[in-house]
Amino acid sequence: VVTTLAGHVSQKVLSKSLAFTSSSASFRDPCLSVASGDEATDEVWVWDVATSSVSYRLQAHPTTVMDVRHACDGEEDFLGTLSEGRLDLFRLAASHSVDV
């Protein structure tokens, strides 16, 4: 175990978590992160692995988040999140702000 990230409620349903590296131009240094759905709040929590702290709490879903995916176009980092009947796309920024 490299590090343990604790604090959110695990899913009762089979869902996917995601480890990814922020590699866009908006981040000075590549940052290893883990994204996972939080069943208690229906949020997606994004953890900074280096600091073991929550970087983002993405609030958009009315139901449990089932899947999380990362994409980078070289300029910006994006997270796609999927719940029952809903797909959201978030733009992540180094300043820890989020566009939905």
Secondary structure, 3 states (H helix, E strand, C coil): CCCCCCCCCCCCCCCCCEEEEECCCCCCCCEEEEEEEECCCCEEEEEECCCCEEEEEECCCCCCEEEEEEEECCCCEEEEEEECCEEEEEEECCCCCEEC
